[in-house]
Amino acid sequence: PVGNTDNLYFVLDGGCLIHRVVWPKQDTFGDVNTTYMSYMKRHYDDKVTVVFVGYTESSVNTKNVGICTFVATDDADVHIVKTTIETYEKIKKQVVVIAQDVDLVLLIALTPVYVDILMLKVGKGKVKDRFYSSKALQNSNLVIECKKIHSLRSCD
């Protein structure tokens, strides 16, 4: 993040984090873990929750550096959005989701209208970073079109 982040809290997709941090060659797991923790402290201080999927609780040891983590046992995207809403309700600060998954853009569009979630969809290669706002998405036709498609496909 650039600029003043005092009034922001971040929810980070742990899978996205893998692509943001350069892995030191031939280092131990402990060294890689230290590199990740340093990256998060440097960029987000203690204003971050990282949602991981496919890890055990013991392999994601961040308590000693004050970083909040959640290990999802199923769809991480749903947990990222739930964590974002719960965090907003608890701290009443702007919450920013940082991820690469386009599914998250659709999920934040369906969040309650009383919270505006910002999402930074991290670019890759020639694709640039892009910001989304849940309120802006709700005010667009995206939600209406998704509901139409859902009803036409007779999905439950």
N, C-alpha and C positions, 0 to 999 in steps of 0.2 A: 504494500500500500504506500501511496505517496501522500504527503501532507499530514495535516492534523487528524489523528484517528482517536482522539480522546472520547468522543461520543459514539464510537463504533465498537461492535463486538463481531467476531468472525466465527463462522462455522465452516470448517474445511473438510472436504472430501479427502479421506486418507489416500485413496487411489490416485487422486490428482497430485497429491504431495509427492508421490513417487517420481513424477515427471518434472517436478520443480527443483529437486535437489540432485546435485551431481554426486554420484556414488564414488567414494574413494576406491581405487583399484586395490585388490588384495588386502583389504582391511577386514577386521573381524566384524561380527554382527554388532558388538558393542561400539566399535568405531563408527559404523554406519548410523546406529541409533543416536550417538552423540552428535553427528553431523545434522541429522533431522531435528533434534531438539534445539541445537544452536540456530538453525534456520527459523524455526517457529518462534523462538524467543526474540530473535533479531527483528523479524517482520511483524509479529503480533503480540509480543510481550506476554502477558497472562490473560489477554482478552480473546481467547480462542478455545473452541472445542473442536476436536478432530474426531470424525466418525470413520472407523475402520470396518471392513468386512473381511471375513476369512482369516482372522487372526485369533489367537487365544488371548484372554485378558492378561495373562502373565507375559506374553511377548510384547505387549504394548505398555512398557513401563515408563510413564511420563510423570508420575507423582512427585518425583524428586526435583523436577524443574517447574512445577506448578502449572502444568498444562492439563486441561480437562480432556478426557477421551471417552469415547463410547465405542464398544465393539458390537456391531450389528451381526446377528446370526442369520439374517435373511436379507431382504432388499435394503441396501444402504441408503438409497435415494429417499425412501419413505422416512427413514430414521433421521436423515439430514433435515428434511422439512419439519418433522415433528420437533426435533431439537431446536431448530430455529424459532419456531412459534413459541415453544416453552421458554426459551431464553428471553425472547422479547417480552413475554408476559411477566417474567420474573424481574428483569432489570430495566425495562422501559427505555432501552437504547436502540438505535438503529442496528439491525443485524444484517451482515453481509455474508452470503453463501459464496464460497469459492470452489468451483468445480469445472469439469469439462463436459459432463454428461448433459445432453440436450433434454433428456427426460426430466431433469430437475427444472428446466425452464417451464415445462408444462405443469409440473407439480406446484411450483410457486404461484402460477396463475390461478390455482384453485384454492389458495389459502384464504383464511377469513379476511373480510374487507377492512377490519379495524387495524390490521398490521400491514406495513409496507416492507416487504422483504426485498433487499437488493441482491442481485446475483451477478458475480463476475464469472462469465463463462470464459475460461482460460483458453486462448488460442493455441494452435499447434502448427508448426511449420509456417506456411504463408498465411494461415488463418489468424486474424488479429483477435485480441481480447475484445469482449463485448459485454456491456452492462445491460441488465434487465431489471425492471421494477415490477413487483407483483401488482401494484395498483395500475400501472400503465398497461400491463397485460390484461387486467380485468376490464379496463376501460376500452380495450380494443375488441375486435370481434373474435379473438382467439378462443375465449372460453365458450362462447355461443357455438362456434364452429365445431369445437371438440365435442360438445354435448350433442350436436346434430349427428356427427359421425358415429358417436357412441350409440345413439338411439337407432340409427339406420342399420348398424351392424347387429342390433339386438343383443348387445353384450350386457351381461349382468354385473 
